[in-house]
């Protein structure tokens, strides 16, 4: 992009500036910090960037135009000039009825996509009346015990008019089957169902621990979903390969990219080994990243991830379809950055993080409520979070041109550095036999834990400022306003509902469906049709997951 002689002259001028202008000022007055680094400390930030820092940049090879290889600048030709990102506020209240009411409220306020949070028992494949569910029913999201709950959640919401994202992993097959069953009952053709299931179990072993089955049968369930959806539900994204939870567990930005794309590689390889055509399922793969406070690092991260996935799909898997090479992703603002102290500050944090996601070219976005360090968000804080996106879309100008930070010497240099660092991590993953083996050995978890420990040490030592927590504190801070709570009465009502369901249904039909599912799990048939049948017989989430536990067993996790 640059003439060699010009670059040499610029570099000489830069060195002269550092020696004659910048250096004496630093010697006399000093700087705020001894060393400036990106948010995760992986890259030292220079005081000034020039064309010399990106002298090797080739526009066509490294950037390209939007919707053209290598997709650094975006996967769609018009990006937000044609259509804004999907504003998908994460919601899931204690009961199905409360979740339905919140969904209707958000749609009335201008939300353009639904996003479901599930309570911990549902995530772990337990019914609300199970002993393991005690005290957790409806706490972190909605409790879903059966198709009856799903019918209530989507009461009055035509599934051919909305896109729904479901943050569910180990029992993803069950919740997807429920969504399909609701669509069938509404008379919606399956090819018109749109949305995403997270379905990313590898990151559960890495970061969240809400897994059920061992890795091998878990990977089978994922590839069965790929195959089933390619035939039956072609417009539904079958997996959201999630770096979000990896970052929330404490990783650096480069680790977030590397481990997320490494999981993606593992899923693609598993599907190919199962006999599937990569170009048939790869367009349905989607990704999920976090957006943190360091705006420019986050923008560079998203751009680097797009370019890397293009190279991976082109070089490792020799795909042919353009859609198979395009990294499409959802973004959520960073929950771990929200503070219980001075919670109004969280509105500002979320706004900056949302800006970074939009400047980085996200396809959909969730903005956290300011009170999510304390509880599920209130209706008021959810509205403010949604308005944050709407102001960003309609008032900031950030959506008016595509990839507006392209060509920035700093952003391009940082994009390159993050890509190089992430590929180096992936090389080490490959040396360890791939992500699955690296996870089972606990190596990936150790890398993240080491980073998280160092970050916490910096905060406690005051080396990293968290406004309102270790600096700029308020001694007599006002207590927070009302927060969302799930009452014991709501939990008891949910337990009674599932017990009543068992009394009212056809038990013989349920047992037949569960027996058929066990037989499918023991063989090599695709299990999804059997799960759909069990769901339609009103088998519960726990019963279906237990039928698969009977065959697959349970996983206890690597010791780290």
Secondary structure as GFF3:
##gff-version 3
##sequence-region A 1 560
A	DSSP	alpha_helix	4	17	.	.	.	ID=ss1
A	DSSP	pi_helix	18	22	.	.	.	ID=ss2
A	DSSP	alpha_helix	23	29	.	.	.	ID=ss3
A	DSSP	three_ten_helix	51	54	.	.	.	ID=ss4
A	DSSP	pi_helix	59	63	.	.	.	ID=ss5
A	DSSP	three_ten_helix	79	81	.	.	.	ID=ss6
A	DSSP	beta_strand	86	87	.	.	.	ID=ss7
A	DSSP	beta_strand	90	91	.	.	.	ID=ss8
A	DSSP	alpha_helix	96	108	.	.	.	ID=ss9
A	DSSP	beta_strand	114	116	.	.	.	ID=ss10
A	DSSP	alpha_helix	120	123	.	.	.	ID=ss11
A	DSSP	three_ten_helix	131	133	.	.	.	ID=ss12
A	DSSP	alpha_helix	147	153	.	.	.	ID=ss13
A	DSSP	beta_strand	163	166	.	.	.	ID=ss14
A	DSSP	alpha_helix	172	186	.	.	.	ID=ss15
A	DSSP	three_ten_helix	190	192	.	.	.	ID=ss16
A	DSSP	beta_strand	194	197	.	.	.	ID=ss17
A	DSSP	alpha_helix	201	203	.	.	.	ID=ss18
A	DSSP	pi_helix	204	208	.	.	.	ID=ss19
A	DSSP	alpha_helix	215	232	.	.	.	ID=ss20
A	DSSP	beta_strand	236	237	.	.	.	ID=ss21
A	DSSP	beta_strand	239	242	.	.	.	ID=ss22
A	DSSP	alpha_helix	244	248	.	.	.	ID=ss23
A	DSSP	alpha_helix	253	273	.	.	.	ID=ss24
A	DSSP	alpha_helix	278	281	.	.	.	ID=ss25
A	DSSP	three_ten_helix	282	284	.	.	.	ID=ss26
A	DSSP	beta_strand	285	291	.	.	.	ID=ss27
A	DSSP	alpha_helix	295	315	.	.	.	ID=ss28
A	DSSP	three_ten_helix	322	324	.	.	.	ID=ss29
A	DSSP	beta_strand	329	333	.	.	.	ID=ss30
A	DSSP	three_ten_helix	335	337	.	.	.	ID=ss31
A	DSSP	alpha_helix	345	359	.	.	.	ID=ss32
A	DSSP	beta_strand	364	366	.	.	.	ID=ss33
A	DSSP	alpha_helix	379	394	.	.	.	ID=ss34
A	DSSP	alpha_helix	409	431	.	.	.	ID=ss35
A	DSSP	alpha_helix	435	440	.	.	.	ID=ss36
A	DSSP	alpha_helix	443	460	.	.	.	ID=ss37
A	DSSP	alpha_helix	488	504	.	.	.	ID=ss38
A	DSSP	alpha_helix	507	522	.	.	.	ID=ss39
A	DSSP	alpha_helix	528	536	.	.	.	ID=ss40
A	DSSP	alpha_helix	541	552	.	.	.	ID=ss41
###
